[in-house]
C-alpha cells in the first residue's frame, strides 16, 4: 500500500551543493518503491508516493542522490500525516509580517535534544512539536543572523567538535507548500 512522504534534503542549493528540481525528481522516481515524485521550491524539498517506510526511504534516497546527482546530502523523511499534524499544531502564524516561523527536523528521536537545550540557553522562542520536530521563530529579515539561526545553518552546535544528529530546517510556509504538492499527487 502506498502513502505520501515528504523528503527534506539538508543544505541543497547553498554552500556549493547544487541539486536541480527536475534531476532530483527523476532521481527519486528511479528508487524502487517510489511511484511518483514532485519537487517543491528549489531548495531540496520533495513529496513522493511510495510503499517504503520512512527509514528505508531515507536510506534509498540518500544513496540515489549521491549516485545520480553526485551530492552526499543527509535528508529527513516525514510522512504526510506527520507534516499535516505539524502544520495543524504549529503555534506560530505562517503569514506574520513581523516574524517567520521555522521547523527544524531530526531524523531520529533525541536528535533535537541538544537543539532544545541551545534554544533554552539562548532564550530562543521555541515549541517542541514532536520528538523529531522543533518550531521556532525569528524576526523578519534576521533568519540568517540570530545566534540560533546561525547554529542551525552550520548544522552543529556552537563549540561542538563532534557529530550531532543530522537536522534540517524549513520555513513553516514550506510545509504548507509540501501539503499542496501532496494534494496534486493525490
WOFENQUI-V333988 format. One record per residue. N is the residue number from 1. PHI is phi in whole degrees, -180 to 180 (* if undefined). Layout:
BEGIN
N&PHI / N&PHI
END
This chain:
BEGIN
1&* / 2&-96 / 3&-144 / 4&-103 / 5&-140 / 6&-101 / 7&-112 / 8&-120 / 9&-85 / 10&-87 / 11&69 / 12&-87 / 13&64 / 14&-140 / 15&60 / 16&87 / 17&-97 / 18&-107 / 19&-133 / 20&-78 / 21&-63 / 22&-63 / 23&-64 / 24&-64 / 25&-60 / 26&-63 / 27&-60 / 28&-66 / 29&-70 / 30&-81 / 31&-75 / 32&-61 / 33&101 / 34&-101 / 35&-91 / 36&-157 / 37&-142 / 38&-139 / 39&-98 / 40&-130 / 41&61 / 42&-108 / 43&-138 / 44&78 / 45&-122 / 46&-149 / 47&-122 / 48&-129 / 49&-98 / 50&-151 / 51&-98 / 52&-84 / 53&-73 / 54&-55 / 55&-68 / 56&-62 / 57&-65 / 58&-60 / 59&-61 / 60&-65 / 61&-69 / 62&-60 / 63&-66 / 64&-66 / 65&-64 / 66&-67 / 67&-67 / 68&-87 / 69&-114 / 70&69 / 71&-125 / 72&-86 / 73&-129 / 74&-66 / 75&-143 / 76&-119 / 77&-114 / 78&-128 / 79&-67 / 80&-63 / 81&-60 / 82&-65 / 83&-61 / 84&-59 / 85&-63 / 86&-64 / 87&-64 / 88&-67 / 89&-102 / 90&-60 / 91&-84 / 92&-116 / 93&-70 / 94&-77 / 95&-126 / 96&-70 / 97&-76 / 98&-104 / 99&-134 / 100&-106 / 101&-99 / 102&-126 / 103&-129 / 104&-100 / 105&-114 / 106&-122 / 107&-75 / 108&-117 / 109&-63 / 110&91 / 111&-65 / 112&-93 / 113&-53 / 114&-66 / 115&-73 / 116&-64 / 117&-61 / 118&-65 / 119&-60 / 120&-65 / 121&-60 / 122&-89 / 123&57 / 124&-85 / 125&-60 / 126&-160 / 127&-143 / 128&-78 / 129&-88 / 130&-162 / 131&-61 / 132&-120 / 133&-141 / 134&-126 / 135&-95 / 136&-156 / 137&-129 / 138&-154 / 139&-63 / 140&-55 / 141&87 / 142&-122 / 143&-69 / 144&-111 / 145&-122 / 146&-78 / 147&-56 / 148&-68 / 149&-64 / 150&-63 / 151&-63 / 152&-62 / 153&-62 / 154&-77 / 155&74 / 156&-146 / 157&-75 / 158&-56 / 159&77 / 160&-82 / 161&-110 / 162&-96 / 163&-78 / 164&-115 / 165&-59 / 166&-59 / 167&-130 / 168&-149 / 169&-122 / 170&-131 / 171&-61 / 172&-60 / 173&-63 / 174&-64 / 175&-63 / 176&-64 / 177&-68 / 178&-64 / 179&-61 / 180&-64 / 181&-65 / 182&-65 / 183&-59 / 184&-67 / 185&-74 / 186&85
END
